[in-house]
Amino acid sequence: MKTILLVDDETSVVESLRLILKDNYKVIGTNSGKEALKILDKERVDLVLLDLKMHEMDGIELLRRLQPSCQETGVVVLTAVNDVKSIVEAVKLGALDYIVKPFEIEEIKITIEKALEFKSLTREVRYLRSEFRYHSIDRLIHGHSRMMEYIIEVVSRVSRVDSTVLLRGESGTGKELVARAIHFDSNRRENPFIVVSCPNLAGDLLETELFGHEKGSFTGAYERRLGKFEIAEGGTIFLDEISEINLPLQAKLLRILQEKEFSRVGSHSVIKTDVRIIAATNKDLEAMIKDGRFREDLYYRINVVPIYLPPLRERIEDIPQLVEHFFNIFRKECHAKTEFISKEAMDALSKYHWPGNVRELKNIMERTIALYGNETTLLPEYLPSEITGISGNLQRVKPNINWRISLEDEVGRVEKHLIEQALQKSGGVKSKAAKLLGTTRRIINYKMQKYGISDSGN
């Protein structure tokens, strides 16, 4: 529940406001500016309703003292007369809005809601910006290999200029992260970073997504809509998989790159734009140019600074660092008890060829922590079978598909298979097999007898 502090030297005003607001907010009231400062030191207050005309310490003086904390606590001022000079001074000192006495109940409720919503959005924007500043280039792009050190250096340099960048590499190599690193290390960081996934939108939909449209420009266009290039003004647009844009739309994109202008769908008005473009693709654009599927002039416009992101199999020395990075992230998110990654598990992860690149590694770490987060150590048997080579993974066991099977028989068959595999891997030592399967030696003995598995005596 949000907390509102009422500050007015008239007790009747404080009590009236308390009655109006007590059902929806935690309300604290005081008749003194000095007392208000003490309350603010002790309590987390979301909004202050402050009378400008008070004895001892007036509202303007209190606002001056509050000014450093106005970013966290919103202030709406109350005034008995429409004193424009005082209101203007209050707004300069950080007040969000004002209400003239005597006020209407609905008016004050709406004003409070708007002020609280504004402060909430302001806090969110400030938080996100601080997060992105925290996620500097070396935090977004992980790796100590020579290739990654080179990429980090290129990203650092290209962030200082406004050149168009083309990111190339297989799916899952982190092209969007690199685009974010470029934006948030540039002088555009305070403005929007907009991602447009080109394959997810057909030609006409992608055009309106990028450039917006006017009311009535096509069936269903019931109102004007701003496009991403307007929303991203002063910032950066990341065009993911630019190879999927059709030829007519490529021509319009070329116009933006050449002339820095565009028109909404259904409009002849020209809109000037100041947006940096970062494009990405996993396709062979040169081959597409030869086939007539990609404009050569557009290619040269977007390929000003090309950056190639290598697949994970070409920078295996970065795998341990990436594993640790995602391990720590998902351990916190899943509130897991897991503290360590065994050497065997890390070896298995390092030797895997990672066809899905960093995205696949991230997904596997999330899945493993989600399923085995209660274990102290992450062991190789917790990893998918394609990584470890252990064929006991349930997904790899193919049951005899027919509709006259016994569930108990099928479960038994899978259990027998898993135990046999674990015994084989552990050299027949039942205690080790039990550990691999996350069970006890006693249960292994019982299951071996049940399914007729030969006992080596260990």
Protein Blocks (a to p, Z undefined) as FASTA:
>chain_A
ZZdddddfbfklmmmmmmmmmmmpccdddfbfklmmmmmmmpccfbdcddfbdghiafkl
mmmmmmmmmmmmccddddfbdcfklmmmmmmnopabdcdddddfklmmmmmmmmmmmmmm
mmmmmmmmmmmmmmgfklmpgcjbfklmmmmmmmmmmmmpccdcddeddehilpmmmmmm
mmmmmcklmpccddddfklpcfklmmmmmnopaehkaghiabccddfklmmgoiacddeh
kllpcfklmmmmmmmmmnopacdehiabdcddddddddddfbdfklmmmnopacfklmmm
mmmpgcddddfklmmmlmmmmmmmmmmmmmmmnopabfbdcfklmmmmmmpgolnlmmlm
mmmmmmmmmmmmmpmbdcfklpcfklnopakbfklpccdddfkbcfklmmmmmmmmmmmm
mmmmnnopaklmmmmnopafklmmmmmmmnopacehZZ
